[in-house]
Amino acid sequence: MTTKSTTQMTKAELIDALRKKDNIIADLNSKIDELEGLAIASQAIPLDADSSRLLTLMNQRIKALEEKLNEKSREVS
């Protein structure tokens, strides 16, 4: 099946395509509302991309330090 450009579509095809996109948007908005509700319920604060990356890097560093600590404690035992 080939996709027509919007200039090649009939009025009915354009309306159908628009309805499909509206349904997708409605589903996404519903999911956003659900996720926001979960964030509010858990009192979580959504992070921006930079904060998220920083938090991920910090967690990785903490895990690496914990592994080193565990290795040293095994050597001592």
Secondary structure by P-SEA (a helix, b strand, c coil): ccccccccccaaaaaaaaaaaaaaaaaaaaaaaaaaaaaaaacbbbbcaaaaaaaaaaaaaaaaaaaaaaaaaaaac
